[in-house]
């Protein structure tokens, strides 16, 4: 018998309220108070940054404030994205045993291939492109990402239905190097919408949702049934909003850490994303790491791994940094990491190379 997933649609919600629904859904699924779920959602104009990203580096805060664009930090990793009512968000929240696939990379591939199959039903040549994009002829129509929280997986994606790419470019600081990696002249050309592809044949949102559901059920071997949003979900989402997701403290948890002239900044970019390391030294000869802050658009599951690594590096002698990082990754249970220990070593070493006398 195929697993049954509830289908809900939380509609257009303010960005932080939308994100606050995620940990509520995860927690209640862990407690078996709600079933495996497919959720659809939409956002007002919103700049949405990844869990470990530097706010000011990723978002044009002045433009967003002037133009009424909300700014939100996700609970998932990955890069910054711009969303508005013209895009459809989707996510699956379910127990790791439900699909019979044990590890996150294989689950991500299965889910992305399923979403791409659904989009192909609409008449576009959608294909999964590792590590986390769904593309049409090399242009992104859906970005995705997710993580395990215990035995529960949340995996999210978007479908670019209709949007103004110029608005996206004004709201976000998109590195030229990221565009260049895809051999495109501008960030606008990096993405494509269903509207651009289908023109007057663009289906409505209900048709797009139905196509995605058919992709998920057909490719993942599940059954989807319409369901209701519970009072417990709404109540817990409000709690997460008030205590964490909706607060300025959470949004600005990582914000322009390199502004201090006492911090050394290093960066490393590999196939799995960019890592930035901000390092402060102490001791008579500045031979100890007083603290390290790590940011970037990489994926890591669970997200706390990055904070644990930062804690492990406190007080480390400079000559022992590489060994400590490698031991940390050898000893830590990590479900998925799009980058490697070598990448973190390279980012921290790049920062240390900038100290006086190096």
Helices and strands as residue ranges (DSSP letters): E 3-13, H 15-30, E 37-43, E 46-49, H 55-58, H 61-67, E 70-73, E 81-83, E 87-95, H 104-120, E 126-129, E 133-136, E 139-149, E 152-160, H 165-171, H 176-180, H 187-190, H 194-198, G 199-201, H 205-220, E 222-226, H 231-240, I 241-245, H 248-251, G 257-259, E 264-270, E 273-282, E 288-296, E 300-301, H 304-313, G 318-320, H 321-331, E 336-337, H 341-352
